[in-house]
Amino acid sequence: MDRVSRLSAHFVHDTQGLAGSVHPEATSASGSGKFNVALLGAAGGIGQPLALLLKQSAYIKELRLYDVANTAGVAADLSHIATGARVTAHSGAEALGTALFGADLVVVPAGVPRKPGMTRDDLFNINAGIVRTLVAGVARYCPAAWLAIISNPVNSTVPIAAEVLKAAGVYDPARLFGVTTLDVVRARAFVAEATGAAPEAVTVPVIGGHAGVTILPLLSAAVPQPRLSEAEAKALMARIQDAGTEVVKAKACLAGAGSATLSMAYAAAEFATSCLRAKAGERGVVECAYVASNLTSSPFFASPVELGPGGIARIPPLPRLSPLEQAGFAAMQEELASSINKGLEFAPSTMAPSAIEVNAVLRPLLLKDLRNQCRARGLTPAGSRESLMDRLQEHMLSTGDMTIVSDFTGDLLPSAVGNLAPTHADGAEAEGEYKENAPGHSQAGFGSEDVSGHVKNNYVRPEGQNVGNFLTGRSSSRVLAPPGGHTNITFG
């Protein structure tokens, strides 16, 4: 089956025959064969067409659309499409937990697009922070999910994601991917154009990275083998490497549409479909992706990878390179290493607290307790409960300091969230119990004290005053149930 038919075959059948026939494996996907997919950045230029494609997938049970704003409109529009995937909308930072909780696959196109004159590196300072925040949410709410990063520069954002997951103690290199499928899609299209072959019959592995000279199409390993002179091969290689700039220049007259949004959405849908096929148990699923790898001296490298139910099952060795490709391989090394190091340096060594975690710690406190926390931090203790909460939240988020005052003596004890083991007032180490709550339910345990002064998910003073949210001291248990009380819109 050709690639176009193979991709469309995993979308829900169009009763008018417009979408083509359904693949037999897709028709049997039900129950455990369907998955929850979270799309972070769903209202953007890539997110909207990608959401449209994913809404058609026979492998998706629930499609969760998350963005900072305008998500409800996108979800309402998609909900009018008569396919099986249920669509939910999640807007704003406080809704990130409910969007992610229990997700099987998280796709991240969030970030600012390229504009004329911009390189992928120019996007780093903005998009790197966005990726770090969203991946921290993945680590908290769905640490076992597969994570597909689209946000550029992928050469740097994937290492950032890896470091955030490591800091949370939930990193599994088999489940983290940089989506480079667009380079493969372009290579197939351009090789077909240059040779007259049918695009759906062309296969071209692309290795290295996802920017400029780090994109290395292996034309010598293409199927069918194109008959190109060295000059033609060199020109074709350069076009594949600069294809993103080609689109940016062509779209320069379109306000806000200066990057490859449609082709990227198509490529991302192809990659996401392959992930879900593999999770459903299909064997022999192979896609190119930028992953943690030992094929070369680079800790992250794009190459064909074989997917299995648990993520990357195998990374095949590289084929023999032509002299032209060997030169390209050597030329990419410095830039690829620099991009990776930039991401590693940006990522934090420890996982910063989120606003949700800070609120969980502060919300149970009485007014006098909030004033005491302010005094312990040198903050003004005057004002309303809301102003004290805002003051403490800003301080905790900016410093990462989640300690709380115990017994109002001015002594600070570690709070529930962090890498320090909580203790009782007598100094004994506490053993916490994590209770997973269903989405939309409040976190359990507030105010329900046992004889030791310790309750589920909370740290409690001996006299019963609740002073914080307790998970455990182990960094690998940084998994939170989504907060209750947030309104998210559901369609379908």
Secondary structure, DSSP 4 states (H G I P E B T S, - for coil): --HHHHHHTTBPPPTTSSS-PPPHHHHT--GGG-EEEEEETTTSTTHHHHHHHHHTBTTEEEEEEEESS-HHHHHHHHHTS-SS-EEEEEESGGGHHHHHTT-SEEEE--SPPP-TT--GGGGHHHHHHHHHHHHHHHHHH-TTSEEEE-SSPHHHHHHHHHHHHHHHT---GGGEEE--HHHHHHHHHHHHHHH---GGG-B--EEE-SSGGGEEE-GGG-BSPP---HHHHHHHHHHHHTHHHHHHHHTTTSTT--S--HHHHHHHHHHHHHHHHHHTT-S-EEEEEEEE--SSSSSEEEEEEEEETTEEEE-PPPPPPPHHHHHHHHHHHHHHHHHHHHHHHHS-SSPPPPHHHHHHHHTT--HHHHHHHHHHTT----S-HHHHHHHHHHHHHHH----EESTTSS-EE--SSSSSPPB-TTSPBP-----PPPTTSPPTTTT---TTSEETTEEE-TTS-EEEE---S-GGG---PPPSS---EEE-
